[in-house]
């Protein structure tokens, strides 16, 4: 099987144990699994959830957990898709995520990924209740760090439920402010990723999130030409 380089199955094994990233379990999928799970195969869904729960216990990962396919998380829908608060919502969210993957992403699903939920360093929620973290996107080409920017800018934020907080832009500017130590650490981590994953011609984006514990975690990667980059950054970061 030839993997898309944006797939978790491609890049994660190359960095596991080398760069700080959430603990994860991988549930491999055959090509017919999404269709069966969405088509009402309740027996398969129950077996899958039992296997996931057992795997989480073995890895010492407690609820809540973060779930994605190997390429997509539908995170804007948050508590209905990728954020699983308890075992009781596991079946529903698996089906919702697979449905959104077929609708929005349309790439083959080779696996479901269940990850330790890292509580983010944030005071702001948007979309469907999703916490907006202190998050950065770095771009690497070959072995070199090419650029970086805050992941969230004003134009990328939407509020699905009610009016936004009056001070949300101020909160976002605070989230998008780095210390010298932050920038030093993230550049080192991005270079480490490039050394571990990239061939000479590879171009990747790398997403880092700062947890409430003060640590930066590498949370996602993708081929750079498939990754969003804003035309302009926040005024205070220029």
C-alpha positions in Angstrom: 0.0 0.0 0.0 1.4 3.4 -1.1 0.6 6.0 1.6 -0.1 9.6 1.1 2.8 11.4 2.9 0.1 13.4 4.8 -1.1 10.2 6.4 -0.4 9.7 10.1 0.7 6.2 9.2 3.6 7.7 7.1 5.1 10.3 9.4 4.2 9.3 12.9 6.3 6.1 13.1 9.3 8.2 12.0 9.0 10.6 14.9 7.5 8.5 17.7 9.7 8.7 20.8 11.9 11.3 19.1 9.7 14.5 19.3 7.1 15.2 22.0 3.7 14.2 20.7 0.5 12.8 22.3 0.4 9.1 23.0 -1.6 7.4 20.3 -3.1 4.1 19.3 -3.7 3.1 15.6 -6.6 1.0 14.5 -5.9 -0.1 10.9 -8.8 -0.1 8.4 -9.5 -2.2 5.3 -11.0 -0.3 2.4 -14.6 -1.6 3.1 -14.7 -0.7 6.8 -16.0 2.8 6.5 -18.9 1.7 4.2 -19.8 -1.1 6.6 -19.7 1.1 9.7 -21.8 3.7 8.0 -24.1 1.1 6.5 -25.5 -0.1 9.8 -23.1 -2.9 10.7 -23.7 -2.5 14.5 -21.9 -5.7 15.4 -18.7 -4.5 13.7 -19.1 -1.1 15.4 -19.5 -2.6 18.8 -16.4 -4.8 18.3 -14.4 -1.9 17.1 -15.3 0.2 20.1 -14.4 -2.7 22.5 -11.0 -3.0 20.8 -10.4 0.8 21.0 -11.3 0.9 24.7 -9.0 -2.0 25.4 -6.2 -0.4 23.5 -6.6 2.9 25.3 -6.4 1.1 28.6 -3.2 -0.7 27.6 -1.6 2.6 26.6 -2.8 4.3 29.8 -4.9 6.8 27.8 -8.0 8.1 29.6 -11.0 9.9 28.3 -11.4 12.4 26.9 -9.5 11.4 23.8 -8.9 13.0 20.4 -9.8 10.9 17.3 -8.9 11.3 13.6 -8.6 9.3 10.5 -5.0 9.0 9.3 -5.6 12.2 7.3 -8.6 14.1 8.7 -10.2 15.1 12.1 -13.3 17.3 11.2 -12.2 19.3 14.2 -14.6 22.2 13.5 -17.4 20.0 14.6 -15.5 19.1 17.7 -17.7 17.3 20.3 -19.7 15.6 17.4 -16.6 14.2 15.7 -13.0 14.3 17.0 -13.4 15.1 20.7 -14.6 12.0 22.6 -15.5 12.9 26.1 -16.4 9.3 27.3 -16.9 5.8 26.1 -20.7 6.5 25.7 -20.0 8.9 22.8 -17.5 6.7 21.0 -19.8 4.9 18.6 -21.6 8.1 17.6 -18.4 10.1 17.0 -16.8 7.3 14.9 -19.8 7.3 12.6 -19.9 11.1 12.4 -16.2 11.4 11.7 -16.3 8.8 9.0 -19.3 10.5 7.4 -17.6 13.9 7.4 -14.4 12.3 6.0 -16.4 10.9 3.1 -18.2 14.2 2.6 -15.4 16.7 3.1 -12.0 14.9 2.8 -12.7 12.1 0.3 -9.4 10.4 0.8 -9.3 6.7 1.6 -9.4 5.9 5.3 -6.5 3.6 6.2 -6.9 3.8 10.0 -8.5 5.5 12.9 -6.2 7.2 15.3 -7.0 7.7 19.0 -4.8 10.1 20.9 -4.2 11.3 24.4 -6.1 14.6 24.8 -3.7 17.4 25.7 -5.5 20.2 27.5 -4.5 23.3 25.6 -3.1 26.6 26.9 -6.1 28.7 26.0 -9.0 30.9 27.2 -10.9 31.0 24.0 -13.4 28.5 22.3 -14.9 28.8 18.9 -16.7 26.7 16.2 -18.6 23.9 17.9 -17.1 24.5 21.3 -13.5 23.8 20.2 -10.7 25.3 22.4 -8.5 27.5 20.3 -5.0 26.7 21.4 -1.6 28.4 21.3 -0.7 26.7 18.0 2.0 27.2 15.4 2.5 25.9 11.9 6.1 25.5 10.6 7.0 24.7 7.0 10.1 22.6 6.2 11.6 21.9 2.8 14.1 19.1 2.7 16.2 19.6 5.8 15.6 23.3 6.2 13.0 25.3 8.1 11.4 27.7 5.6 8.8 29.7 7.5 6.3 29.7 10.3 3.1 31.5 11.5 0.4 31.3 14.1 -2.1 28.6 13.1 -5.1 30.7 13.9 -5.7 34.2 12.6 -8.8 36.3 12.8 -10.1 35.2 9.4 -9.9 31.5 10.3 -12.1 31.8 13.4 -15.8 31.2 13.3 -18.4 31.0 16.1 -21.2 28.5 15.5 -23.0 28.8 18.8 -24.1 32.3 19.8 -22.2 35.6 19.9 -18.4 35.6 20.2 -16.8 37.0 23.3 -16.3 40.7 23.0 -12.6 40.4 23.8 -11.9 37.4 21.5 -9.5 39.2 19.2 -7.4 40.3 22.2 -7.4 36.8 23.5 -6.3 35.5 20.1 -3.4 38.1 20.0 -2.2 36.8 23.3 -2.4 33.2 22.0 -0.3 34.3 19.0 2.5 35.9 21.0 5.7 33.8 21.4 8.6 34.1 23.8 12.2 33.7 22.5 12.3 30.4 24.2 9.1 29.2 22.4 10.6 30.2 19.0 13.9 28.5 19.8 12.3 25.3 20.9 9.9 25.1 18.0 12.6 25.7 15.4 14.7 23.0 16.9 11.7 20.6 16.9 10.9 21.5 13.3 14.5 20.8 12.3 14.3 17.5 14.1 11.2 16.6 12.1 12.9 17.4 8.9 15.9 15.2 9.7 13.7 12.3 10.7 11.0 12.5 8.0 12.0 14.5 5.0 13.9 13.5 1.9 15.7 16.2 -0.1 12.6 17.2 -2.1 10.0 16.9 0.6 7.9 19.9 1.7 5.9 19.5 4.9 3.8 21.6 7.3 4.1 20.8 11.0 1.6 21.8 13.6 2.6 22.4 17.2 0.3 23.1 20.2 1.2 24.3 23.6 -0.4 22.4 26.4 -1.7 23.7 29.7 1.4 21.9 31.2 3.6 24.5 29.4 5.0 21.9 26.9 4.9 22.1 23.1 3.5 19.0 21.4 3.8 18.1 17.7 0.1 17.3 16.9 -0.1 17.0 13.1 1.7 17.2 9.8 0.9 17.3 6.1 2.5 17.8 2.8 3.1 21.5 2.5 1.4 22.2 -0.8 -1.8 20.8 0.8 -1.7 23.0 3.9 -3.3 26.3 4.6 -1.1 29.3 5.0 -2.8 32.7 5.6 -2.1 35.6 3.2 -1.3 37.8 6.2 -0.6 37.3 9.8 -1.9 39.1 12.9 -0.8 42.7 13.0 1.2 42.3 16.2 3.1 39.4 14.7 4.3 41.1 11.6 
